[in-house]
């Protein structure tokens, strides 16, 4: 399992699919490293809808809190299973 941390693009370049390209590269690197499961935490308040769409379009699904994150109305948790790997 690996965690995707702190994806952020500057407001002036949002909408140019840079986040999608970064996330695609992260997923490919995880596959190359034989990581079976990616997880992430992001905000769940107004303004985070584009991030949720990005993750959903990339195949992530909502899940519960993981590691030492507490359940919170301010957080959304996502995961993506990458298939059979050495870590699985």
C-alpha positions as CSV (number, residue, x, y, z in Angstrom):
1,X,0.0,0.0,0.0
2,X,1.2,3.5,-0.7
3,X,-0.4,6.9,0.0
4,X,-0.7,9.7,-2.6
5,X,0.2,12.9,-0.7
6,X,-0.3,16.6,-1.4
7,X,-1.3,17.0,-5.0
8,X,-1.6,20.7,-5.7
9,X,-1.6,22.9,-8.8
10,X,-1.5,26.7,-8.9
11,X,-4.9,28.3,-9.6
12,X,-3.7,29.9,-12.8
13,X,-2.9,26.5,-14.4
14,X,-5.9,24.6,-13.1
15,X,-8.1,23.1,-15.8
16,X,-5.1,22.2,-18.0
17,X,-5.2,18.5,-17.0
18,X,-1.9,18.8,-15.2
19,X,-3.3,17.1,-12.1
20,X,-4.6,14.2,-14.3
21,X,-1.1,13.9,-15.8
22,X,0.6,13.9,-12.4
23,X,-1.9,11.3,-11.0
24,X,-1.4,9.1,-14.1
25,X,2.4,9.2,-13.6
26,X,1.9,8.3,-9.9
27,X,-0.3,5.4,-10.7
28,X,2.2,4.1,-13.3
29,X,5.1,4.5,-10.9
30,X,3.2,2.5,-8.3
31,X,2.5,-0.2,-10.9
32,X,6.2,-0.2,-11.9
33,X,7.1,-0.6,-8.2
34,X,4.6,-3.4,-7.9
35,X,2.4,-1.6,-5.4
36,X,-1.0,-3.1,-5.2
37,X,-3.0,-0.5,-3.5
38,X,-3.0,3.4,-3.5
39,X,-4.9,5.5,-1.0
40,X,-5.3,9.2,-0.5
41,X,-7.0,11.7,1.8
42,X,-8.3,15.0,0.6
43,X,-10.7,17.7,1.8
44,X,-14.4,17.2,1.8
45,X,-15.5,20.8,2.0
46,X,-16.6,23.3,-0.7
47,X,-13.9,23.7,-3.3
48,X,-12.7,20.1,-3.4
49,X,-15.2,18.9,-5.9
50,X,-12.7,19.1,-8.8
51,X,-10.2,17.0,-6.8
52,X,-12.9,14.4,-6.2
53,X,-13.8,14.3,-9.9
54,X,-10.1,13.9,-10.8
55,X,-9.7,10.9,-8.4
56,X,-12.9,9.3,-9.5
57,X,-12.1,9.7,-13.2
58,X,-8.7,8.0,-12.5
59,X,-10.4,5.0,-11.0
60,X,-10.3,5.8,-7.3
61,X,-13.3,5.0,-5.2
62,X,-14.3,6.5,-1.8
63,X,-13.4,4.4,1.2
64,X,-13.1,4.9,5.0
65,X,-10.3,6.4,6.9
66,X,-7.0,4.6,6.9
67,X,-3.7,4.5,8.8
68,X,-4.0,7.0,11.6
69,X,-6.4,9.4,10.0
70,X,-9.5,10.0,12.1
71,X,-12.9,9.9,10.5
72,X,-13.9,13.5,9.8
73,X,-16.6,15.4,8.0
74,X,-13.7,17.5,6.6
75,X,-11.9,14.6,5.0
76,X,-12.6,12.3,2.0
77,X,-10.7,9.1,1.6
78,X,-10.1,7.3,-1.8
79,X,-8.4,4.1,-2.8
80,X,-7.4,2.4,-6.0
81,X,-6.5,-1.3,-6.3
82,X,-3.8,-1.8,-9.0
83,X,-4.1,-5.6,-9.3
84,X,-1.8,-8.5,-8.6
85,X,1.7,-7.4,-7.5
86,X,4.5,-8.6,-5.4
87,X,3.1,-6.6,-2.4
88,X,-0.4,-8.1,-2.6
